[in-house]
């Protein structure tokens, strides 16, 4: 579906592997120097499109697809317990909900202490908060691919708008 001509969109599939996440996420940030990274993960428990507010550093005990789990059970040794996204997820949720999409959007503060949360925290740590994570339900339970695509498009557009507004406020302060 894309995000319009003004957005340089890169899409990657991130394997459900702790060690790959630890290598790949910093490499992608270094390669692209993005304004924003939005991770999307499928949750079998989700019934709404869920905007995650923060990523957590500790509590990773589940084995990944390579039957590996970090011995320290954390993402970044010595990193903060929790990192919030600099994107105001409450505002994104309100705006997308008000836009009239036929998809329910909710907020969460716990992405699950598995690879989604691990990926999110790693990206938040790398980006100083310029990351987002969106959990979506499995296709057809209850939304179609088109509905989810439109919802993700609207969510990312709102996130970019918020970042742009934040930049204007920051730049405006420095000019005075």
C-alpha positions in Angstrom: 0.0 0.0 0.0 2.9 2.3 0.7 3.0 5.6 2.5 3.2 8.1 -0.4 6.1 9.5 -2.4 7.5 11.5 0.4 8.4 8.4 2.5 11.3 6.1 1.8 9.8 2.8 3.1 12.0 -0.2 3.7 10.4 -3.5 4.7 12.3 -6.3 6.4 11.2 -9.6 8.0 13.0 -10.1 11.3 13.5 -13.8 12.3 12.2 -14.9 15.7 15.8 -15.3 16.9 17.4 -13.3 19.8 20.9 -13.3 18.3 19.7 -12.2 14.9 17.8 -9.3 16.4 20.9 -8.2 18.3 22.8 -8.1 15.1 20.2 -7.0 12.6 18.4 -4.1 14.4 21.6 -2.0 15.0 22.8 -2.8 11.4 19.5 -1.6 9.9 19.7 1.6 12.0 23.3 2.2 10.9 22.5 1.4 7.2 19.3 3.6 6.8 19.6 6.2 9.6 15.8 6.4 9.6 13.6 9.0 11.1 11.4 6.2 12.5 11.3 2.4 12.6 7.9 0.8 13.1 8.0 -2.9 14.0 4.9 -5.0 13.4 4.4 -8.4 15.0 1.6 -10.9 15.0 0.1 -11.9 18.3 -2.2 -14.9 18.5 -3.8 -13.3 21.6 -4.6 -9.9 19.9 -8.1 -9.0 18.8 -7.2 -5.4 18.1 -4.4 -3.5 16.5 -2.3 -2.7 19.6 0.2 0.2 19.9 3.0 -0.7 22.3 4.1 2.2 24.5 7.4 0.8 25.7 10.0 -2.0 25.5 11.4 -4.0 28.4 15.0 -5.0 29.0 14.6 -8.0 31.4 12.5 -11.1 31.7 13.3 -13.0 28.5 13.1 -16.7 29.3 11.4 -18.2 26.3 13.4 -20.1 23.7 13.5 -18.7 20.2 13.2 -20.5 16.9 16.8 -21.6 17.3 16.1 -22.9 20.8 18.2 -20.1 22.2 17.6 -17.8 25.1 20.0 -15.0 26.3 21.8 -16.2 29.5 21.3 -12.8 31.1 17.5 -12.9 30.2 17.9 -9.3 29.0 18.3 -7.3 25.8 21.1 -4.9 26.8 23.3 -5.6 29.8 23.2 -2.5 32.0 20.4 -0.9 29.9 17.4 0.8 31.6 14.6 -1.5 32.7 12.1 0.1 30.3 12.3 2.5 27.4 9.3 4.5 26.2 8.8 5.4 22.6 9.0 9.1 21.9 5.8 8.7 19.9 2.7 9.6 21.9 0.8 6.3 21.4 -2.3 7.7 23.1 -2.5 10.5 20.5 -1.9 8.1 17.6 -4.7 5.8 19.0 -7.1 8.7 19.4 -6.4 10.1 15.9 -6.6 6.7 14.1 -9.8 5.8 16.0 -11.4 9.2 15.1 -10.5 8.7 11.4 -13.3 6.1 11.2 -11.3 3.0 10.1 -13.2 -0.3 10.6 -10.3 -1.6 12.9 -10.1 -1.3 16.6 -6.9 0.3 17.9 -5.8 0.0 21.5 -2.7 0.7 23.7 -0.5 -1.6 25.7 2.5 -1.2 28.0 3.7 -4.9 27.7 4.7 -6.3 24.4 5.1 -9.8 26.0 8.8 -10.5 27.0 9.4 -12.5 23.9 10.9 -11.6 20.5 8.5 -8.7 19.9 9.4 -7.0 23.1 13.0 -7.9 22.7 13.1 -6.4 19.2 11.2 -3.3 20.3 13.6 -2.7 23.3 16.6 -3.2 21.1 15.3 -0.8 18.5 14.3 1.8 21.2 17.7 1.6 22.8 19.5 2.0 19.4 17.2 4.9 18.3 16.9 6.8 21.6 13.1 6.2 21.4 12.5 6.8 17.7 10.8 3.4 17.3 7.3 2.0 17.5 5.8 -1.5 17.8 2.4 -2.5 16.6 0.9 -5.9 17.4 -1.7 -7.2 15.0 -4.0 -10.2 15.3 -3.6 -13.1 12.9 -5.2 -12.6 9.4 -8.9 -13.2 9.4 -9.1 -13.0 13.2 -11.0 -10.7 12.8 -9.4 -8.4 10.2 -8.5 -8.9 6.5 -5.1 -8.1 5.1 -6.5 -5.0 3.5 -8.0 -3.8 6.8 -4.7 -4.3 8.6 -2.8 -2.6 5.8 -5.0 0.4 5.9 -4.8 0.6 9.7 -1.0 0.3 9.6 -0.8 3.0 6.9 -2.9 5.3 9.0 -1.0 4.6 12.2 2.4 5.2 10.6 1.2 8.4 8.9 0.1 9.7 12.3 3.4 8.7 13.9 5.3 10.6 11.2 3.0 13.6 11.6 3.7 13.6 15.4 7.5 13.3 14.8 7.3 16.2 12.3 5.4 18.3 14.9 7.9 17.5 17.5 10.7 18.6 15.2 9.0 21.9 14.5 8.7 22.5 18.3 12.3 21.6 18.9 13.6 23.7 16.0 11.3 26.6 17.0 12.9 26.7 20.5 16.4 26.8 19.1 15.7 29.7 16.8 14.7 32.1 19.6 
